């Protein structure tokens, strides 16, 4: 039975090592989400005023004024949206990890009738998951809208290309 107890103790110790890096990643995800939200707000305002810089068009014309193929532009769109997708998918997982790691000490403290320790661990657990879900929600919203904007821009470029070829 001591081997099983030793394995449990080892797993517990290893999992505790990941709490600080996971919390740091959640903080970085939230900071990224807030920065991207600011940029998104500016872009939305510019699009509403029809004064936004045409990043897709500028990228499409990099080859000496010649338009890139649509699949190259789609790849550029995917690359541009990649971090939003990564953060929106991984932040909830990080939040779950940051919730589960403090639950062990909270349950141990509950067994020892240490309500203060239970509370401290639960606050850390729930704060982390709330911030992770907030970051994921912001990034998912921006990802969805920005994907639509970029695909609309791509469609407009393709129509311009078709009109040029027909004339």
LUMDREN-662588 format. One line per 2 residues: number of its first residue (from 0); their letters; for each residue y, x, z of N, C-alpha, C. Coordinates in nm, 2 decimals, decimal comma. Layout:
# LUMDREN-662588
NUM	a	Y/X/Z/Y/X/Z/Y/X/Z; ... .
# end
This chain:
# LUMDREN-662588
0	xx	-0,12/0,08/0,00/0,00/0,00/0,00/0,13/0,09/0,00; 0,12/0,21/0,05/0,24/0,29/0,05/0,28/0,34/-0,09 .
2	xx	0,19/0,35/-0,18/0,23/0,38/-0,32/0,31/0,27/-0,38; 0,27/0,15/-0,35/0,35/0,03/-0,40/0,49/0,03/-0,34 .
4	xx	0,50/0,06/-0,21/0,62/0,06/-0,14/0,71/0,17/-0,19; 0,65/0,29/-0,22/0,73/0,40/-0,27/0,78/0,37/-0,41 .
6	xx	0,70/0,30/-0,49/0,75/0,26/-0,62/0,87/0,16/-0,61; 0,85/0,07/-0,52/0,96/-0,03/-0,50/1,09/0,04/-0,45 .
8	xx	1,08/0,14/-0,36/1,19/0,21/-0,31/1,25/0,29/-0,42; 1,17/0,35/-0,51/1,22/0,43/-0,62/1,30/0,34/-0,72 .
10	xx	1,24/0,23/-0,75/1,30/0,14/-0,85/1,44/0,09/-0,79; 1,44/0,06/-0,66/1,56/0,01/-0,60/1,67/0,12/-0,60 .
12	xx	1,63/0,24/-0,57/1,73/0,35/-0,57/1,78/0,38/-0,71; 1,69/0,37/-0,81/1,74/0,39/-0,95/1,83/0,28/-1,00 .
14	xx	1,80/0,16/-0,96/1,88/0,05/-1,00/2,02/0,06/-0,94; 2,03/0,10/-0,82/2,16/0,12/-0,75/2,25/0,23/-0,82 .
16	xx	2,18/0,32/-0,88/2,26/0,43/-0,96/2,33/0,37/-1,07; 2,28/0,26/-1,13/2,35/0,20/-1,25/2,46/0,10/-1,21 .
18	xx	2,48/0,07/-1,09/2,59/-0,03/-1,06/2,73/0,02/-1,09; 2,76/0,15/-1,06/2,89/0,20/-1,09/2,92/0,21/-1,24 .
20	xx	2,82/0,26/-1,32/2,85/0,27/-1,46/2,86/0,13/-1,53; 2,78/0,04/-1,48/2,78/-0,10/-1,53/2,92/-0,17/-1,50 .
22	xx	2,96/-0,15/-1,38/3,09/-0,20/-1,34/3,21/-0,14/-1,42; 3,20/-0,01/-1,45/3,29/0,06/-1,53/3,29/0,00/-1,68 .
24	xx	3,17/-0,02/-1,73/3,16/-0,08/-1,86/3,22/-0,22/-1,87; 3,20/-0,29/-1,77/3,26/-0,43/-1,76/3,41/-0,42/-1,76 .
26	xx	3,46/-0,33/-1,68/3,61/-0,31/-1,68/3,66/-0,26/-1,81; 3,59/-0,17/-1,88/3,63/-0,13/-2,01/3,62/-0,25/-2,11 .
28	xx	3,52/-0,33/-2,10/3,51/-0,44/-2,19/3,62/-0,54/-2,17; 3,66/-0,56/-2,05/3,77/-0,65/-2,02/3,90/-0,60/-2,07 .
30	xx	3,92/-0,47/-2,05/4,04/-0,40/-2,10/4,05/-0,41/-2,25; 3,94/-0,38/-2,32/3,93/-0,39/-2,46/3,96/-0,54/-2,51 .
32	xx	3,90/-0,63/-2,44/3,92/-0,77/-2,48/4,07/-0,81/-2,47; 4,14/-0,76/-2,36/4,28/-0,80/-2,35/4,37/-0,73/-2,45 .
34	xx	4,33/-0,60/-2,48/4,41/-0,53/-2,59/4,39/-0,60/-2,72; 4,27/-0,64/-2,75/4,24/-0,70/-2,88/4,30/-0,84/-2,88 .
36	xx	4,31/-0,91/-2,77/4,37/-1,04/-2,76/4,52/-1,03/-2,79; 4,58/-0,92/-2,74/4,73/-0,90/-2,78/4,74/-0,88/-2,93 .
38	xx	4,66/-0,79/-2,99/4,67/-0,77/-3,13/4,64/-0,89/-3,21; 4,54/-0,97/-3,16/4,51/-1,10/-3,23/4,62/-1,20/-3,23 .
40	xx	4,69/-1,20/-3,11/4,81/-1,29/-3,10/4,91/-1,25/-3,20; 4,94/-1,12/-3,21/5,04/-1,08/-3,30/5,00/-1,11/-3,45 .
42	xx	4,87/-1,09/-3,48/4,82/-1,12/-3,61/4,83/-1,27/-3,64; 4,79/-1,35/-3,55/4,80/-1,50/-3,56/4,94/-1,54/-3,59 .
44	xx	5,04/-1,48/-3,52/5,18/-1,52/-3,53/5,23/-1,47/-3,67; 5,18/-1,35/-3,72/5,22/-1,30/-3,85/5,16/-1,39/-3,96 .
46	xx	5,04/-1,43/-3,94/4,97/-1,51/-4,04/5,04/-1,65/-4,05; 5,08/-1,70/-3,94/5,15/-1,83/-3,94/5,28/-1,82/-4,02 .
48	xx	5,35/-1,70/-4,01/5,47/-1,68/-4,08/5,45/-1,63/-4,22; 5,33/-1,60/-4,26/5,29/-1,55/-4,39/5,36/-1,41/-4,40 .
50	xx	5,36/-1,33/-4,30/5,41/-1,20/-4,30/5,32/-1,09/-4,25; 5,19/-1,13/-4,25/5,09/-1,03/-4,20/5,06/-0,92/-4,30 .
52	xx	5,04/-0,80/-4,26/5,00/-0,70/-4,35/4,86/-0,72/-4,40; 4,84/-0,71/-4,53/4,71/-0,74/-4,60/4,62/-0,61/-4,59 .
54	xx	4,55/-0,60/-4,47/4,47/-0,48/-4,45/4,35/-0,48/-4,55; 4,29/-0,59/-4,58/4,18/-0,60/-4,67/4,22/-0,56/-4,81 .
56	xx	4,34/-0,61/-4,85/4,39/-0,58/-4,98/4,42/-0,43/-4,99; 4,48/-0,37/-4,89/4,51/-0,23/-4,89/4,39/-0,15/-4,89 .
58	xx	4,29/-0,19/-4,82/4,16/-0,12/-4,83/4,09/-0,13/-4,96; 4,10/-0,25/-5,02/4,04/-0,28/-5,15/4,10/-0,19/-5,26 .
60	xx	4,22/-0,16/-5,25/4,29/-0,08/-5,36/4,30/0,07/-5,33; 4,22/0,12/-5,24/4,23/0,26/-5,20/4,19/0,35/-5,32 .
62	xx	4,10/0,31/-5,40/4,05/0,39/-5,51/4,14/0,39/-5,63; 4,26/0,45/-5,62/4,35/0,47/-5,73/4,40/0,34/-5,78 .
64	xx	4,41/0,24/-5,70/4,46/0,11/-5,74/4,35/0,02/-5,80; 4,23/0,07/-5,81/4,12/-0,01/-5,86/4,05/-0,09/-5,74 .
66	xx	4,02/-0,21/-5,76/3,96/-0,29/-5,65/3,82/-0,25/-5,63; 3,78/-0,24/-5,50/3,65/-0,21/-5,46/3,56/-0,33/-5,49 .
68	xx	3,43/-0,31/-5,50/3,34/-0,42/-5,52/3,33/-0,51/-5,39; 3,30/-0,64/-5,41/3,29/-0,73/-5,30/3,20/-0,69/-5,19 .
70	xx	3,08/-0,63/-5,22/2,99/-0,59/-5,12/3,05/-0,48/-5,03; 3,12/-0,39/-5,10/3,19/-0,28/-5,02/3,29/-0,34/-4,93 .
72	xx	3,36/-0,44/-4,97/3,46/-0,51/-4,89/3,40/-0,58/-4,77; 3,28/-0,64/-4,80/3,21/-0,71/-4,69/3,16/-0,61/-4,59 .
74	xx	3,12/-0,50/-4,63/3,08/-0,39/-4,54/3,20/-0,35/-4,45; 3,31/-0,33/-4,52/3,43/-0,30/-4,44/3,47/-0,40/-4,34 .
76	xx	3,45/-0,53/-4,38/3,48/-0,64/-4,28/3,38/-0,63/-4,16; 3,25/-0,61/-4,19/3,16/-0,59/-4,08/3,19/-0,48/-3,99 .
78	xx	3,23/-0,37/-4,05/3,27/-0,25/-3,97/3,39/-0,28/-3,88; 3,49/-0,36/-3,94/3,61/-0,39/-3,86/3,58/-0,48/-3,75 .
80	xx	3,48/-0,57/-3,76/3,44/-0,67/-3,66/3,33/-0,62/-3,56; 3,28/-0,50/-3,59/3,17/-0,45/-3,51/3,19/-0,44/-3,36 .
82	xx	3,30/-0,39/-3,32/3,32/-0,37/-3,17/3,34/-0,51/-3,10; 3,40/-0,60/-3,17/3,41/-0,74/-3,12/3,27/-0,80/-3,10 .
84	xx	3,19/-0,78/-3,20/3,05/-0,83/-3,19/2,97/-0,77/-3,08; 2,98/-0,63/-3,07/2,91/-0,56/-2,96/2,96/-0,61/-2,82 .
86	xx	3,09/-0,61/-2,80/3,13/-0,65/-2,67/3,10/-0,80/-2,64; 3,11/-0,88/-2,74/3,08/-1,03/-2,71/2,93/-1,05/-2,68 .
88	xx	2,84/-0,96/-2,73/2,70/-0,97/-2,71/2,65/-0,89/-2,58; 2,71/-0,78/-2,55/2,66/-0,70/-2,44/2,73/-0,73/-2,31 .
90	xx	2,85/-0,78/-2,31/2,92/-0,80/-2,18/2,85/-0,90/-2,09; 2,79/-1,01/-2,15/2,71/-1,10/-2,06/2,59/-1,03/-2,00 .
92	xx	2,53/-0,94/-2,08/2,41/-0,87/-2,02/2,45/-0,77/-1,91; 2,57/-0,71/-1,93/2,62/-0,62/-1,83/2,65/-0,70/-1,70 .
94	xx	2,71/-0,82/-1,72/2,74/-0,91/-1,61/2,62/-0,95/-1,53; 2,51/-0,97/-1,61/2,38/-1,01/-1,54/2,33/-0,89/-1,46 .
96	xx	2,34/-0,77/-1,52/2,29/-0,65/-1,45/2,38/-0,63/-1,32; 2,51/-0,64/-1,34/2,60/-0,62/-1,22/2,58/-0,73/-1,12 .
98	xx	2,52/-0,85/-1,15/2,49/-0,95/-1,06/2,36/-0,92/-0,98; 2,27/-0,88/-1,06/2,13/-0,86/-1,00/2,12/-0,74/-0,91 .
100	xx	2,19/-0,63/-0,94/2,18/-0,51/-0,85/2,23/-0,54/-0,71; 2,34/-0,60/-0,69/2,38/-0,63/-0,55/2,30/-0,74/-0,48 .
102	xx	2,23/-0,81/-0,55/2,15/-0,92/-0,49/2,04/-0,86/-0,40; 1,98/-0,75/-0,43/1,88/-0,68/-0,34/1,94/-0,65/-0,20 .
104	xx	2,05/-0,58/-0,20/2,11/-0,55/-0,07/2,16/-0,68/0,00; 2,20/-0,78/-0,07/2,24/-0,91/-0,01/2,13/-0,98/0,05 .
106	xx	2,01/-0,98/-0,01/1,89/-1,04/0,04/1,84/-0,96/0,17; 1,85/-0,83/0,16/1,81/-0,75/0,28/1,91/-0,78/0,40 .
108	xx	2,04/-0,79/0,37/2,13/-0,82/0,47/2,11/-0,96/0,53; 2,07/-1,06/0,44/2,04/-1,19/0,48/1,92/-1,19/0,58 .
110	xx	1,82/-1,11/0,55/1,71/-1,10/0,64/1,75/-1,04/0,77; 1,85/-0,96/0,78/1,90/-0,89/0,90/2,01/-0,97/0,97 .
112	xx	2,04/-1,09/0,92/2,14/-1,18/0,97/2,28/-1,11/0,97; 2,31/-1,03/0,87/2,44/-0,97/0,85/2,52/-1,04/0,74 .
114	xx	2,58/-1,15/0,79/2,65/-1,23/0,69/2,77/-1,16/0,62; 2,83/-1,07/0,69/2,94/-0,99/0,63/2,89/-0,91/0,51 .
116	xx	2,78/-0,84/0,52/2,72/-0,76/0,42/2,67/-0,85/0,30; 2,62/-0,97/0,33/2,58/-1,06/0,23/2,70/-1,10/0,15 .
118	xx	2,81/-1,13/0,22/2,93/-1,17/0,15/2,99/-1,06/0,06; 2,99/-0,94/0,11/3,05/-0,83/0,03/2,96/-0,81/-0,10 .
120	xx	2,83/-0,81/-0,09/2,75/-0,80/-0,20/2,76/-0,91/-0,30; 2,77/-1,03/-0,25/2,79/-1,15/-0,34/2,92/-1,15/-0,41 .
122	xx	3,03/-1,11/-0,34/3,16/-1,10/-0,41/3,15/-1,00/-0,52; 3,09/-0,89/-0,50/3,08/-0,79/-0,61/3,00/-0,84/-0,73 .
124	xx	2,89/-0,91/-0,69/2,80/-0,97/-0,80/2,87/-1,07/-0,88; 2,94/-1,17/-0,81/3,00/-1,27/-0,89/3,13/-1,23/-0,96 .
126	xx	3,20/-1,14/-0,90/3,32/-1,10/-0,97/3,29/-1,02/-1,10; 3,18/-0,94/-1,09/3,14/-0,87/-1,21/3,10/-0,97/-1,32 .
128	xx	3,02/-1,07/-1,29/2,97/-1,16/-1,40/3,09/-1,24/-1,45; 3,18/-1,28/-1,37/3,29/-1,36/-1,41/3,38/-1,28/-1,51 .
130	xx	3,41/-1,15/-1,48/3,49/-1,07/-1,57/3,41/-1,04/-1,70; 3,28/-1,01/-1,69/3,21/-0,99/-1,81/3,20/-1,11/-1,90 .
132	xx	3,19/-1,22/-1,84/3,19/-1,35/-1,93/3,32/-1,37/-1,99; 3,43/-1,34/-1,91/3,56/-1,36/-1,97/3,58/-1,27/-2,08 .
134	xx	3,54/-1,14/-2,07/3,56/-1,04/-2,18/3,48/-1,09/-2,30; 3,35/-1,13/-2,28/3,27/-1,18/-2,39/3,33/-1,30/-2,46 .
136	xx	3,38/-1,39/-2,38/3,44/-1,52/-2,44/3,56/-1,48/-2,53; 3,65/-1,40/-2,48/3,77/-1,36/-2,55/3,72/-1,29/-2,68 .
138	xx	3,63/-1,20/-2,67/3,59/-1,12/-2,79/3,52/-1,21/-2,89; 3,44/-1,31/-2,84/3,37/-1,40/-2,93/3,46/-1,49/-3,01 .
140	xx	3,56/-1,54/-2,93/3,67/-1,63/-3,00/3,74/-1,55/-3,11; 3,78/-1,43/-3,07/3,86/-1,35/-3,17/3,77/-1,31/-3,29 .
142	xx	3,64/-1,27/-3,26/3,55/-1,24/-3,37/3,53/-1,36/-3,46; 3,52/-1,48/-3,41/3,50/-1,59/-3,50/3,62/-1,62/-3,59 .
144	xx	3,73/-1,62/-3,53/3,86/-1,65/-3,61/3,89/-1,54/-3,70; 3,88/-1,41/-3,66/3,91/-1,30/-3,74/3,81/-1,29/-3,86 .
146	xx	3,68/-1,32/-3,84/3,59/-1,32/-3,95/3,63/-1,42/-4,06; 3,67/-1,54/-4,01/3,72/-1,64/-4,11/3,84/-1,59/-4,18 .
148	xx	3,93/-1,53/-4,11/4,05/-1,48/-4,18/4,02/-1,38/-4,28; 3,93/-1,28/-4,25/3,90/-1,18/-4,34/3,82/-1,23/-4,46 .
150	xx	3,73/-1,33/-4,44/3,66/-1,38/-4,55/3,75/-1,47/-4,64; 3,85/-1,53/-4,58/3,95/-1,60/-4,67/4,03/-1,50/-4,75 .
152	xx	4,06/-1,38/-4,69/4,13/-1,28/-4,76/4,04/-1,22/-4,87; 3,91/-1,21/-4,85/3,82/-1,16/-4,95/3,81/-1,26/-5,06 .
154	xx	3,80/-1,38/-5,03/3,80/-1,49/-5,13/3,92/-1,48/-5,22; 4,04/-1,47/-5,16/4,16/-1,46/-5,23/4,16/-1,34/-5,33 .
156	xx	4,11/-1,22/-5,28/4,10/-1,10/-5,36/4,01/-1,13/-5,48; 3,90/-1,19/-5,45/3,80/-1,22/-5,56/3,87/-1,31/-5,67 .
158	xx	3,94/-1,41/-5,62/4,01/-1,50/-5,72/4,11/-1,42/-5,80; 4,18/-1,33/-5,73/4,28/-1,25/-5,81/4,21/-1,16/-5,91 .
160	xx	4,10/-1,11/-5,87/4,02/-1,02/-5,96/3,97/-1,11/-6,08; 3,92/-1,23/-6,06/3,87/-1,31/-6,16/3,99/-1,35/-6,26 .
162	xx	4,10/-1,38/-6,20/4,22/-1,42/-6,28/4,26/-1,30/-6,37; 4,26/-1,18/-6,31/4,30/-1,06/-6,39/4,20/-1,04/-6,51 .
164	xx	4,07/-1,06/-6,48/3,97/-1,04/-6,58/3,98/-1,14/-6,69; 4,02/-1,26/-6,66/4,03/-1,37/-6,76/4,15/-1,35/-6,85 .
166	x	4,25/-1,29/-6,80/4,38/-1,28/-6,88/4,39/-1,15/-6,96 .
# end
